[in-house]
Amino acid sequence: MRDTVKSYLPTCDRKSAISTLKCWIPCIDWLPKYKLNFILPDIIAGVTIAIMTVPQAMAYGHLANLPPVIGLYTSFLPALLYTFFGTCVHTSLGMFALVALMVGGIVNNEFPNKVNNMTISTAADLADLPEVQLVATLTFLVGLIMVAMSLLQMHVLASYLSEPLISGYTTASAIHVFISQVPPLLGLEGVKERSGFLKLPYTLYDIGSHILQLNTASLVLSTICVFVMYVGKNYMNPQVKKLCPLPVPLELIVVIITTVLSYFLGFKNHYKMDVVDHIPTGFPKPLVPKFSLMIHLLPNALIIALVVYVITISVGKLFSKKHKYTIDPKQELRALAICQILPSFFLTIPSSVSLSRSQVVAQAGSKTQVCSAMLMLVVILWAGPLLEALPMAVLASIIVVALQGMLRQWRDCIPLWKCSKYDFFVWLFSFGITLIWDVSEGLIASLAFIIITVIVRFQWAGNTTLNRIGNSELYRDKMSYSYGEDHDQKILVTSFNAPLLFFNCERFKENILNEITSNNASQPCYVILDASIISAIDKMGAMTLVDLQEELLNSYQIQLFVAAAQDDFREMLKRCGVLKKITSKFLFPSIHDAVLFASQELSAKSRDEKKKKNGLNIISVRLQIV
């Protein structure tokens, strides 16, 4: 017993301990390799990311129905921690529109009558706001869920979120974010925030019922801001990139200009425009999560944890493939857990990776994100009051322009129709259900749908008739290979293109019987099952082979052979007692071995029949002579 336990425990020598430590804390590996010529790209990328992040973080903080300064907190500490614990060099952790929208929905559901006052006197007073306490607890719970996922090796769940599902889901989510920003773009007051089924139609109805109350100044300002940033991003920056790898910080330019104009022209008092107002300086006092809220927040935290992990892994794989290095999904999950749990004590919302910020990091050739995090700290500690006159319409404009990449993903569904109808309907369903329902419920429904499609593919999997390819020992689909040679018609070689499990075993049996009965030319004497594709089999699948063997022998006098079975397949047959009826004599290591054996059996039967026929002829002749 002791030796058995030891065999499952890793060796604890110095080399393996250092390797494990580097796996859990990747900075131990790359920090000694850091070179002096990395400093300049890191500074350039850090300044660019900080300039880009400040307005976006405040905008997404407003989107989350929280004081905008919460977005600044979320863009500092998680990014700093990820630098030391993450495995992807180019991902930028911080605020993300989809997560901010989900958090905003939770805050709205918990505090439906909350006065939309985004101001606070000091950073220390932030912890007294009930919505901030709620979100800090939510962030802590998201981190705990990621810890549980890491311990249970549940990072494989992310594989169920296919690219079509993510594309359709995020496209519909982007529309939700866009519609949520229409009231601040138009300067509308009193528009109720909706949630649940048919959220978008109800929200559009509420906007239409308040449309006569729009603020003309807000409309004009937001129109100008959206136009300038859209034209700059799509037409000016591509030209600038030919001369400089870094884009023009349009968001920061717009923020500075509009803040100055708002301060001197009195946008708040003269034009009745909503502005950010007081931004507390300094770091907030730590807040202990309210454990009494955790059970209530658990469903939402599960969804957010899954979204954050999937988005982070997707972006990480994109850049690791492009720059030829590998990321560790297990360590990414551990890093994200740390980046949620520790910052949650300092009033952050769940952080996630942003593709747009990560692209800037990659273009600048950055190796770490320490510089950008330090510059964010400078803004938090001292520069916040300079942005107090910033109009809310400008923050909404920044969010709307930032969504254009996600909104353009609708183009993904067009080539999917030609490539895979399954993937097309996954995209269409995830887009449609998220659009007519809500972001959280849409993800759950999309996951359920894609699991159903996987089950349907396995349940309705078909059999394929195989032919020999030339003079080789390979057997492939005769419909796909026109140069395949027909072997003896008395031998039927077939394969089943799915695991053989309880929900498709009857169809598997029916397919083979139908193939035998539909062949009017000649009935085979042997059926050879290519089991190499059958990756899994359960007890019902194993017993179906016994039933098939008995029916083939009793009704059609056909012998069943099983070829190229995997070790797990053979082990299951052994445990279920199948090998007592389908003996090892009829299990072959390859299809060709089974065909050769069947051919020899047919030749032997043919010789016996000839001998028998010749014997009958001799007896007949002798009788005639007599």
Disulfide bonds with the S-S distance in Angstrom:
none
